[in-house]
Amino acid sequence: MSESTKAPETGPADQDRNQGQDQVDVLVVGAGVTGIYQLYRAREAGFSARLLEAGTGVGGTWYWNRYPEARFDSESYTYGYLFSKELWEEWEWSERFAGQPEIERYFNYVVDRFDLRRDMRFGAKVTSVVWDEPSGMWTVRAEDGSVHRARVVVAATGILSVPFIPDIPGRADFRGEQHHTGRWPKTPVDFAGKRVAQIGTGSSGVQIVPAIADEVAQLTVYQKVADWLTPLNNAPITPEEQAELKKNFDSIRETLHTSPSGFLHQITMRSGLEDTPEQRQEFYETRWNGPGFTKLSEHYYDMTTNPVVNQEWCEFIAEKIRGIVKDPATAEKLIPKGHGYGGRRPPFGTRYYETYNKPNVTLVDINETPIVRITETGIETSEGVEEYDIIIWATGYDFGTGALNRLGVRGRQGLPLEESWADGPHTYLGVAAAGFPNFFFPGGPHGATGNNPRYSGDQVDYVTDVLVHAREHGHDVIEVTKAADDEWTALVNDNSGQISFLKSSYFYGANIPGKAVKQLLNPAGRWKLQELINESVAGGFPAFSFAKTTEGTTAAETAEAAEPADA
């Protein structure tokens, strides 16, 4: 990769190509947890870099999702950055699972602490990313009218960044307020005395319900699928715990760098059937009272694969629900049917079930009572019309590929990324795709399963290593081979049976009408990803072809000039 940032000369037909354009080695799209880290790594490696962000601030998911009681369900200190011991010691998380305002403050602190803001451009939603064959560069355009030229584009657009709202007739006719959890307004929504409908009960929806129930006059929750929700069990981080976290930074970092889940949790290395029924009930009680994802990551190792253990754990949760929710009919609606624990992404809540004991809160199962349309004043179901002042759409996202497919990416010979991925994504290690040179997307589809910042951090480090290798060898164009792309994609799809998530979940894109139902995670796991990354680095990046491109070089000449990574 060339270290020069001088724009190449062009002929008369191309005179406008570089007029008034920003040119950098690395252009990052998205100021979330992955994009911020990629900007930091690119700059530390000596590349000129720029980051474009659609919003007016940093944080990505934690900028846009500012709904009431939005918070982590990964332990705060396991989600943050690990590249600086000083940062770890300076910042103190107040809670085991921090809320959105604190999370947003953290990302702003990081950006300012490492002077990253000067290389960020806000309010710059990317609308097109077009590969220029002769120069071996990308032209990137944004809604604010800016045009940028970059040798490399890193689309750190995230997996939960495109809100999905189902196409229910009449939605545009509603005269009240409507808000999606993933695009919540900065100005607080006034719920006091309002009649509120919430559609959706996933990870975001279960956080909002108890947060607003005491403010509203009426809250009706429309549920499509009940999930196996368990308590988040949040708590303040005590001064003693803060001291231990700072004292043990090195060992914590090592664990988080190598943990298959990206957590500090300890896997229970025994089968549930090794315990007596009484011991299992005690174990389930411990899990119920444990924090967040420990219900999954510190459970019996065979909880998701052994139907006896899984069913017994589900029955334990069902009895908890029946014991909390006073109305038996409502309790039964809240108990999942048709899937066991781990079949869908498990949500974690605080006093969610208890909220249904309030007289102003109602649960509607839309399988029994389907929504017909949205009216000017409310929601019509098969049983009639209910009037509302506010509708909350807690209906999820176009997971994994949603943002990437909307960037307007055009690769070799104008190939649209969304067309290339029409039947599902094909990637190499979840970071690159054949046909799209110098284009990377850490934190996107096919990455891993677990704590997102941990595996996306692995990918950012790998992308940076690839870029440094190319620069050291005088190469400008980096492209993953189709064979490597095919091999990784096949591994991901063929190993889908290794994870418990159902094909009806959003982890396969099944929530989006017309979207191909394909694996969007990496069921082979983080250890396999790390193993292949280490092999690639040690072997000189054999999955990539590298070339030197100058203005006027044809695509055919570029391909002919491409040499193996170890040349």
C-alpha positions as CSV (number, residue, x, y, z in Angstrom):
1,M,0.0,0.0,0.0
2,S,1.3,3.4,-0.9
3,E,2.0,5.9,1.9
4,S,1.4,8.8,-0.5
5,T,-1.9,10.6,-0.2
6,K,-1.4,12.7,-3.3
7,A,-4.3,12.4,-5.7
8,P,-3.3,10.7,-9.0
9,E,-3.3,12.8,-12.2
10,T,-6.3,12.3,-14.4
11,G,-7.2,12.8,-18.0
12,P,-9.8,15.4,-19.2
13,A,-12.7,13.0,-18.9
14,D,-11.8,12.5,-15.3
15,Q,-11.0,16.0,-14.3
16,D,-13.8,16.2,-11.7
17,R,-12.8,13.0,-10.0
18,N,-10.6,14.6,-7.4
19,Q,-11.9,18.2,-7.4
20,G,-12.5,19.3,-3.9
21,Q,-12.1,15.8,-2.6
22,D,-10.6,14.5,0.6
23,Q,-8.0,11.8,0.1
24,V,-6.8,9.4,2.7
25,D,-5.2,6.0,3.0
26,V,-8.0,4.6,5.1
27,L,-11.6,5.8,5.3
28,V,-13.7,4.4,8.1
29,V,-17.5,4.4,8.0
30,G,-19.2,4.4,11.3
31,A,-18.3,5.8,14.8
32,G,-19.4,2.9,16.9
33,V,-17.2,0.7,19.0
34,T,-15.5,-1.0,16.0
35,G,-15.1,2.2,13.9
36,I,-13.5,4.1,16.7
37,Y,-11.0,1.3,17.3
38,Q,-10.3,1.0,13.6
39,L,-9.5,4.7,13.3
40,Y,-7.2,4.5,16.3
41,R,-5.4,1.5,14.9
42,A,-5.0,3.0,11.4
43,R,-3.6,6.2,12.8
44,E,-1.2,4.4,15.2
45,A,0.0,2.4,12.2
46,G,0.9,5.6,10.4
47,F,-1.9,5.8,7.8
48,S,-3.8,8.9,7.0
49,A,-7.4,8.3,8.0
50,R,-10.8,9.8,8.1
51,L,-14.0,8.6,9.7
52,L,-17.5,9.4,8.4
53,E,-20.5,9.1,10.7
54,A,-24.2,9.6,9.9
55,G,-25.0,10.8,13.4
56,T,-23.9,13.9,15.2
57,G,-21.9,12.0,17.8
58,V,-20.0,8.9,18.5
59,G,-21.2,5.6,19.9
60,G,-22.9,3.8,17.0
61,T,-25.6,1.6,18.5
62,W,-25.2,3.5,21.8
63,Y,-25.7,6.8,20.1
64,W,-28.9,5.9,18.3
65,N,-30.5,3.7,21.0
66,R,-31.3,6.2,23.7
67,Y,-34.7,4.9,24.7
68,P,-35.6,4.7,28.4
69,E,-33.5,2.1,30.3
70,A,-31.3,1.2,27.3
71,R,-28.2,-0.5,28.7
72,F,-25.6,-3.2,28.2
73,D,-26.3,-6.8,28.9
74,S,-22.6,-7.5,28.6
75,E,-20.6,-6.4,31.7
76,S,-19.5,-2.9,31.2
77,Y,-15.8,-3.5,31.7
78,T,-15.8,-6.4,29.2
79,Y,-17.3,-4.2,26.5
80,G,-14.8,-1.3,26.7
81,Y,-11.4,-1.0,25.0
82,L,-8.4,-3.0,26.2
83,F,-5.7,-1.3,24.1
84,S,-4.7,1.2,26.9
85,K,-4.0,0.4,30.5
86,E,-4.2,4.1,31.3
87,L,-7.7,4.3,29.8
88,W,-8.7,1.2,31.8
89,E,-7.5,2.9,35.0
90,E,-8.9,6.3,34.3
91,W,-12.4,5.3,33.5
92,E,-14.7,3.8,36.1
93,W,-17.9,2.2,35.1
94,S,-20.6,2.9,37.8
95,E,-22.7,-0.2,37.2
96,R,-22.1,-3.8,36.2
97,F,-24.4,-3.1,33.2
98,A,-24.1,0.6,32.3
99,G,-27.0,2.6,30.9
100,Q,-26.9,4.4,27.6
101,P,-26.0,7.9,28.9
102,E,-22.9,6.5,30.6
103,I,-22.0,4.4,27.6
104,E,-22.2,7.4,25.3
105,R,-20.0,9.4,27.7
106,Y,-17.4,6.7,27.6
107,F,-17.1,6.7,23.8
108,N,-16.8,10.5,23.8
109,Y,-14.1,10.2,26.5
110,V,-12.1,7.7,24.5
111,V,-12.4,9.8,21.3
112,D,-11.2,12.9,23.1
113,R,-8.6,11.1,25.2
114,F,-6.8,9.9,22.0
115,D,-7.5,13.0,19.9
116,L,-9.6,11.0,17.4
117,R,-12.3,13.6,16.8
118,R,-10.2,15.8,14.5
119,D,-10.3,13.0,11.9
120,M,-14.1,12.5,12.2
121,R,-16.8,14.0,10.1
122,F,-20.3,13.9,11.5
123,G,-23.7,14.2,9.8
124,A,-22.1,12.5,6.8
125,K,-24.2,9.5,5.9
126,V,-22.5,7.5,3.2
127,T,-24.6,7.1,0.1
128,S,-22.1,5.5,-2.4
129,V,-18.8,3.7,-2.2
130,V,-17.5,3.1,-5.8
131,W,-14.3,1.3,-6.8
132,D,-12.2,3.1,-9.4
133,E,-10.4,0.4,-11.4
134,P,-7.5,2.4,-13.0
135,S,-6.4,4.2,-9.8
136,G,-7.2,1.4,-7.4
137,M,-9.1,3.7,-5.1
138,W,-12.6,4.2,-3.8
139,T,-14.7,7.3,-4.3
140,V,-17.1,7.8,-1.3
141,R,-20.0,10.2,-1.3
142,A,-22.0,11.3,1.6
143,E,-25.4,13.0,2.1
144,D,-23.8,16.2,3.2
145,G,-22.4,16.6,-0.3
146,S,-18.8,15.7,0.6
147,V,-16.8,13.5,-1.7
148,H,-13.8,11.4,-0.5
149,R,-11.1,9.4,-2.1
150,A,-9.6,6.5,-0.2
151,R,-7.1,3.8,-0.9
152,V,-9.0,1.6,1.6
153,V,-12.5,1.7,2.9
154,V,-13.4,0.0,6.3
155,A,-17.1,-0.2,6.7
156,A,-17.6,-0.5,10.5
157,T,-21.3,-0.1,10.1
158,G,-22.3,-2.7,12.7
159,I,-24.8,-5.5,12.8
160,L,-27.6,-3.7,14.6
161,S,-27.7,-0.3,12.8
162,V,-30.7,-0.5,10.4
163,P,-34.0,-0.5,12.2
164,F,-36.8,-2.7,10.8
165,I,-40.4,-1.7,11.0
166,P,-42.9,-4.2,9.6
167,D,-45.1,-3.1,6.7
168,I,-48.4,-2.7,8.5
169,P,-51.0,-0.9,6.5
170,G,-51.8,2.7,7.6
171,R,-48.6,3.4,9.5
172,A,-48.1,6.7,7.8
173,D,-51.7,7.7,8.8
174,F,-51.1,7.7,12.5
175,R,-51.4,11.2,13.9
176,G,-49.6,10.6,17.2
177,E,-45.9,10.0,17.9
178,Q,-44.0,7.0,16.5
179,H,-40.5,6.0,17.6
180,H,-38.3,3.0,16.8
181,T,-35.9,2.0,19.6
182,G,-33.0,2.2,17.2
183,R,-33.7,5.8,16.2
184,W,-34.8,7.3,19.5
185,P,-35.0,11.1,19.6
186,K,-32.4,13.0,21.7
187,T,-35.2,15.1,23.3
188,P,-36.9,12.9,26.0
189,V,-40.3,11.5,25.0
190,D,-43.0,12.7,27.3
191,F,-45.0,9.6,28.4
192,A,-46.8,11.2,31.3
193,G,-50.5,10.3,31.2
194,K,-50.2,9.0,27.6
195,R,-51.8,6.0,26.0
196,V,-48.9,4.0,24.6
197,A,-48.7,0.9,22.4
198,Q,-45.4,-1.0,22.1
199,I,-45.0,-3.5,19.2
200,G,-42.2,-6.0,19.9
201,T,-40.7,-7.7,22.9
202,G,-37.1,-8.4,22.1
203,S,-34.0,-7.2,23.9
204,S,-34.9,-3.5,23.6
205,G,-38.6,-3.9,24.2
206,V,-38.2,-5.7,27.5
207,Q,-36.1,-2.8,28.8
208,I,-38.6,-0.1,27.9
209,V,-41.8,-1.8,29.4
210,P,-40.9,-1.5,33.1
211,A,-39.1,1.9,32.5
212,I,-42.3,3.7,31.4
213,A,-45.1,1.7,33.0
214,D,-45.4,4.1,36.0
215,E,-45.5,7.2,33.8
216,V,-48.1,6.2,31.2
217,A,-51.9,6.1,31.6
218,Q,-52.1,2.9,29.6
219,L,-49.4,0.6,28.1
220,T,-50.4,-2.2,25.7
221,V,-47.6,-4.5,24.6
222,Y,-48.1,-6.4,21.3
223,Q,-46.1,-9.6,21.4
224,K,-45.4,-11.8,18.4
225,V,-42.9,-14.3,20.0
226,A,-42.3,-14.8,23.7
227,D,-38.7,-15.2,24.6
228,W,-37.0,-16.9,27.6
229,L,-36.3,-13.7,29.5
230,T,-34.3,-14.0,32.7
231,P,-33.2,-11.2,35.1
232,L,-30.3,-9.0,34.2
233,N,-29.4,-8.6,37.9
234,N,-27.6,-5.3,37.6
235,A,-25.8,-3.8,40.5
236,P,-23.4,-0.9,41.3
237,I,-19.7,-1.6,41.0
238,T,-18.4,-1.2,44.6
239,P,-15.1,0.7,45.4
240,E,-13.6,-2.7,46.3
241,E,-14.6,-4.2,42.9
242,Q,-13.2,-1.1,41.1
243,A,-9.9,-1.6,42.9
244,E,-9.8,-5.3,41.9
245,L,-10.6,-4.5,38.3
246,K,-7.7,-2.0,38.1
247,K,-5.3,-4.3,39.9
248,N,-6.1,-7.2,37.6
249,F,-6.0,-5.4,34.3
250,D,-3.4,-7.6,32.7
251,S,-5.0,-10.9,33.6
252,I,-8.5,-9.6,32.7
253,R,-7.2,-8.4,29.3
254,E,-5.6,-11.8,28.6
255,T,-8.9,-13.6,29.5
256,L,-11.0,-11.3,27.3
257,H,-8.5,-11.7,24.4
258,T,-8.8,-15.5,24.5
259,S,-12.3,-16.2,25.9
260,P,-14.5,-17.9,23.3
261,S,-17.5,-15.8,24.4
262,G,-15.6,-12.6,25.0
263,F,-16.7,-12.5,28.7
264,L,-15.0,-13.2,32.0
265,H,-17.5,-16.0,32.6
266,Q,-16.3,-19.5,33.5
267,I,-17.9,-22.4,31.5
268,T,-19.4,-25.2,33.7
269,M,-17.5,-28.2,32.5
270,R,-20.0,-30.9,33.3
271,S,-23.2,-32.2,31.9
272,G,-26.5,-31.4,33.6
273,L,-27.2,-35.2,33.8
274,E,-24.1,-35.6,36.1
275,D,-26.0,-33.8,38.8
276,T,-29.0,-35.2,40.7
277,P,-32.4,-33.5,40.0
278,E,-32.1,-31.7,43.4
279,Q,-28.6,-30.4,42.5
280,R,-29.9,-29.2,39.1
281,Q,-32.6,-27.2,40.7
282,E,-30.1,-25.6,43.0
283,F,-27.9,-24.9,40.0
284,Y,-30.8,-23.4,38.1
285,E,-31.5,-21.1,41.0
286,T,-27.9,-19.9,41.0
287,R,-28.1,-19.2,37.3
288,W,-31.4,-17.3,37.6
289,N,-29.8,-15.1,40.2
290,G,-26.5,-14.6,38.3
291,P,-25.7,-11.6,36.1
292,G,-26.7,-11.3,32.4
293,F,-25.2,-13.8,30.0
294,T,-24.0,-16.2,32.7
295,K,-27.4,-18.0,32.2
296,L,-25.9,-19.1,28.9
297,S,-22.1,-19.0,29.2
298,E,-21.9,-20.4,32.7
299,H,-24.6,-23.0,32.4
300,Y,-24.1,-26.7,32.0
301,Y,-22.0,-27.2,28.9
302,D,-24.7,-29.3,27.3
303,M,-27.7,-27.1,28.2
304,T,-28.4,-26.1,24.6
305,T,-27.6,-29.5,23.1
306,N,-29.1,-31.9,25.6
307,P,-32.9,-31.8,25.3
308,V,-33.5,-33.1,28.7
309,V,-31.5,-30.4,30.4
310,N,-32.8,-27.7,28.1
311,Q,-36.4,-28.6,28.8
312,E,-35.9,-28.8,32.5
313,W,-34.2,-25.3,32.5
314,C,-37.1,-24.0,30.5
315,E,-39.6,-25.5,32.9
316,F,-37.7,-23.8,35.7
317,I,-38.1,-20.4,34.0
318,A,-41.7,-21.1,33.2
319,E,-42.5,-21.7,36.9
320,K,-40.7,-18.5,37.8
321,I,-42.9,-16.6,35.3
322,R,-46.1,-18.3,36.7
323,G,-45.0,-17.3,40.2
324,I,-44.4,-13.7,39.3
325,V,-47.3,-12.9,37.0
326,K,-50.5,-12.9,38.9
327,D,-52.9,-13.4,35.9
328,P,-52.5,-17.0,34.7
329,A,-53.6,-16.2,31.1
330,T,-50.9,-13.4,30.8
331,A,-48.3,-15.7,32.4
332,E,-49.0,-18.4,29.8
333,K,-48.6,-15.8,27.0
334,L,-45.2,-14.9,28.3
335,I,-44.0,-18.5,28.4
336,P,-42.3,-19.3,25.0
337,K,-43.8,-22.1,22.9
338,G,-42.0,-23.9,20.2
339,H,-38.4,-23.2,21.1
340,G,-36.1,-23.9,24.0
341,Y,-33.6,-21.7,25.7
342,G,-31.0,-20.6,23.3
343,G,-33.2,-21.0,20.2
344,R,-33.4,-17.3,20.0
345,R,-31.2,-14.5,21.3
346,P,-32.1,-14.5,25.1
347,P,-33.1,-11.1,26.5
348,F,-32.4,-9.9,30.0
349,G,-34.7,-7.7,31.9
350,T,-35.3,-5.9,35.2
351,R,-38.8,-6.4,36.7
352,Y,-40.2,-7.1,33.3
353,Y,-42.6,-9.9,34.4
354,E,-43.6,-7.9,37.5
355,T,-44.8,-5.0,35.3
356,Y,-47.7,-7.1,33.9
357,N,-49.2,-7.0,37.4
358,K,-49.9,-3.3,37.1
359,P,-53.5,-2.5,36.2
360,N,-52.5,-0.1,33.4
361,V,-50.4,-2.7,31.5
362,T,-51.9,-5.2,29.0
363,L,-50.2,-7.9,26.9
364,V,-51.7,-8.8,23.5
365,D,-50.5,-11.9,21.6
366,I,-50.8,-10.9,18.0
367,N,-50.9,-14.5,16.9
368,E,-54.2,-14.8,18.7
369,T,-55.3,-11.2,18.0
370,P,-53.5,-10.1,14.8
371,I,-53.0,-6.4,14.0
372,V,-55.1,-5.4,11.0
373,R,-53.9,-1.9,10.4
374,I,-52.6,1.3,12.0
375,T,-55.4,4.0,12.1
376,E,-55.1,7.7,12.4
377,T,-55.7,7.4,16.1
378,G,-54.5,3.9,17.1
379,I,-54.3,0.3,16.2
380,E,-57.0,-2.0,14.8
381,T,-56.8,-5.7,15.6
382,S,-59.1,-8.5,14.9
383,E,-61.0,-7.6,18.1
384,G,-61.4,-3.9,17.4
385,V,-59.6,-0.5,17.6
386,E,-57.6,0.8,20.5
387,E,-56.6,4.5,20.5
388,Y,-53.1,5.6,21.4
389,D,-51.0,8.8,21.7
390,I,-47.6,7.0,21.1
391,I,-46.5,3.9,19.2
392,I,-43.1,2.4,20.1
393,W,-41.6,0.1,17.4
394,A,-39.4,-2.4,19.2
395,T,-39.3,-4.5,16.1
396,G,-35.5,-5.1,15.7
397,Y,-33.1,-4.7,12.9
398,D,-31.9,-5.8,9.5
399,F,-29.2,-7.8,11.2
400,G,-25.7,-8.4,9.9
401,T,-25.8,-7.2,6.3
402,G,-28.5,-4.4,6.5
403,A,-26.1,-1.4,6.7
404,L,-23.5,-2.8,4.3
405,N,-26.1,-3.5,1.7
406,R,-27.3,0.1,1.9
407,L,-23.9,1.8,1.5
408,G,-24.1,1.8,-2.3
409,V,-20.9,-0.3,-2.6
410,R,-19.8,-1.0,-6.2
411,G,-16.8,-3.3,-6.6
412,R,-15.0,-4.6,-9.7
413,Q,-16.9,-4.0,-12.9
414,G,-19.5,-2.1,-10.9
415,L,-20.7,-5.2,-9.0
416,P,-23.2,-4.1,-6.4
417,L,-22.5,-5.6,-3.0
418,E,-26.2,-6.1,-2.3
419,E,-26.5,-8.0,-5.6
420,S,-23.4,-10.2,-4.8
421,W,-25.0,-11.0,-1.4
422,A,-28.5,-11.5,-2.7
423,D,-28.4,-15.1,-1.6
424,G,-26.6,-14.4,1.6
425,P,-23.2,-12.9,2.5
426,H,-20.0,-14.5,1.3
427,T,-16.9,-13.4,3.2
428,Y,-13.4,-14.3,4.3
429,L,-13.1,-14.4,8.1
430,G,-16.0,-11.9,8.2
431,V,-13.8,-9.1,7.1
432,A,-13.6,-9.1,3.3
433,A,-15.3,-10.4,0.1
434,A,-14.0,-11.4,-3.3
435,G,-14.7,-8.8,-6.0
436,F,-14.3,-5.9,-3.6
437,P,-10.7,-4.9,-3.4
438,N,-9.4,-2.7,-0.5
439,F,-12.8,-3.0,1.2
440,F,-13.1,-4.5,4.7
441,F,-16.0,-4.8,7.2
442,P,-15.0,-5.9,10.7
443,G,-17.9,-6.4,13.0
444,G,-20.2,-7.4,10.2
445,P,-21.6,-10.8,9.2
446,H,-19.7,-14.1,9.8
447,G,-17.6,-12.6,12.6
448,A,-18.3,-14.7,15.7
449,T,-20.8,-15.3,18.4
450,G,-20.4,-13.6,21.7
451,N,-19.4,-10.2,23.1
452,N,-19.3,-8.1,19.9
453,P,-16.4,-5.7,20.7
454,R,-14.1,-8.6,21.5
455,Y,-14.3,-10.4,18.2
456,S,-14.6,-7.2,16.1
457,G,-11.4,-6.1,17.9
458,D,-9.7,-9.3,16.7
459,Q,-10.9,-8.4,13.1
460,V,-9.7,-4.8,13.3
461,D,-6.3,-5.9,14.4
462,Y,-6.2,-8.3,11.5
463,V,-7.3,-5.8,9.0
464,T,-4.6,-3.4,10.2
465,D,-2.0,-6.2,9.9
466,V,-3.0,-6.8,6.3
467,L,-2.7,-3.0,5.5
468,V,0.7,-2.8,7.1
469,H,1.9,-5.8,5.2
470,A,0.7,-4.4,1.9
471,R,2.4,-1.0,2.6
472,E,5.7,-2.7,3.6
473,H,5.7,-4.6,0.3
474,G,4.8,-1.6,-1.9
475,H,1.3,-2.8,-2.8
476,D,-1.8,-0.7,-3.3
477,V,-4.5,-3.3,-4.1
478,I,-5.5,-6.0,-1.7
479,E,-8.2,-8.5,-2.6
480,V,-9.2,-11.8,-1.0
481,T,-9.3,-14.7,-3.4
482,K,-12.6,-16.3,-4.3
483,A,-11.3,-19.7,-3.1
484,A,-10.6,-18.3,0.4
485,D,-14.0,-16.5,0.3
486,D,-15.8,-19.7,-0.7
487,E,-13.9,-21.8,1.9
488,W,-14.8,-19.6,4.9
489,T,-18.4,-19.1,3.8
490,A,-18.8,-22.8,3.4
491,L,-17.3,-23.4,6.9
492,V,-19.8,-20.9,8.3
493,N,-22.8,-22.4,6.6
494,D,-21.8,-26.0,7.1
495,N,-21.3,-25.5,10.9
496,S,-24.6,-23.9,11.6
497,G,-25.6,-26.9,13.6
498,Q,-22.9,-26.0,16.2
499,I,-25.1,-23.2,17.6
500,S,-28.6,-23.4,18.9
501,F,-30.2,-20.4,17.2
502,L,-33.2,-21.3,15.0
503,K,-33.3,-20.4,11.4
504,S,-36.4,-18.4,12.2
505,S,-34.3,-15.9,14.2
506,Y,-32.8,-12.6,13.0
507,F,-29.4,-14.3,13.2
508,Y,-30.4,-15.8,9.9
509,G,-32.2,-12.7,8.6
510,A,-35.6,-14.4,8.8
511,N,-37.2,-11.3,10.3
512,I,-36.8,-9.3,7.1
513,P,-39.3,-10.1,4.3
514,G,-37.6,-11.2,1.1
515,K,-34.2,-11.5,2.7
516,A,-32.3,-14.8,2.1
517,V,-32.3,-17.0,5.2
518,K,-28.6,-17.6,5.6
519,Q,-26.2,-17.9,8.5
520,L,-25.1,-14.4,9.6
521,L,-23.0,-15.4,12.6
522,N,-19.8,-17.5,12.8
523,P,-20.9,-20.8,14.4
524,A,-17.3,-22.1,14.3
525,G,-16.7,-19.6,17.1
526,R,-14.1,-17.1,18.1
527,W,-11.3,-19.6,18.7
528,K,-11.6,-20.8,15.0
529,L,-11.5,-17.2,13.8
530,Q,-8.4,-16.5,15.9
531,E,-6.8,-19.7,14.8
532,L,-7.2,-18.8,11.1
533,I,-6.2,-15.2,11.7
534,N,-2.9,-16.3,13.4
535,E,-2.2,-18.8,10.5
536,S,-2.9,-16.1,7.9
537,V,-0.5,-13.6,9.6
538,A,2.2,-16.2,10.1
539,G,1.9,-17.3,6.5
540,G,2.1,-13.9,4.9
541,F,-1.7,-13.5,4.2
542,P,-2.0,-16.2,1.5
543,A,-5.8,-15.7,1.2
544,F,-5.1,-12.3,-0.4
545,S,-3.7,-11.2,-3.7
546,F,-1.6,-8.0,-3.7
547,A,-0.8,-5.6,-6.5
548,K,0.7,-2.2,-7.3
549,T,-1.8,-0.1,-9.3
550,T,-1.0,3.3,-10.9
551,E,-3.3,5.5,-13.0
552,G,-3.8,4.1,-16.4
553,T,-3.2,0.4,-15.5
554,T,-6.0,-1.7,-16.8
555,A,-8.0,-4.2,-14.7
556,A,-6.4,-7.1,-16.7
557,E,-2.9,-5.7,-16.0
558,T,-3.7,-5.3,-12.4
559,A,-4.8,-8.9,-12.2
560,E,-1.7,-10.0,-14.0
561,A,0.5,-8.0,-11.7
562,A,-1.2,-9.5,-8.6
563,E,1.3,-11.6,-6.7
564,P,0.9,-14.0,-3.8
565,A,1.1,-12.6,-0.4
566,D,4.5,-14.1,0.4
567,A,6.1,-12.9,-2.8
